[in-house]
Amino acid sequence: MNWIFYVFSGTCLIAFLAEGGKLIINRKKLRTTKATIVDMFEATTKKVPWNSTWAILTYYIDGKLYTSEKYHNVPRISNIGDEITVMYLENH
């Protein structure tokens, strides 16, 4: 039964190293911008940490306005209209 633990641990380690490698490779391509919260959704599941909530964001990249298609985790004390800093890959 211990082999399941070792297989799971090894899989997690490989995934961690792969994501870390992507971050190291792309760190020069990461940029930051200010995003504005336009909509919020209070999650009632336990998948969201206690001190956070979900929000739709709008942000400008190279003069073009983007609206996020998915909800993003933001601090619970945030309100609609607040600005937060987000990071994005330069080539996306």
Order of alpha helices (4+ residues) and beta strands (2+ residues): alpha-beta-beta-beta-beta-beta
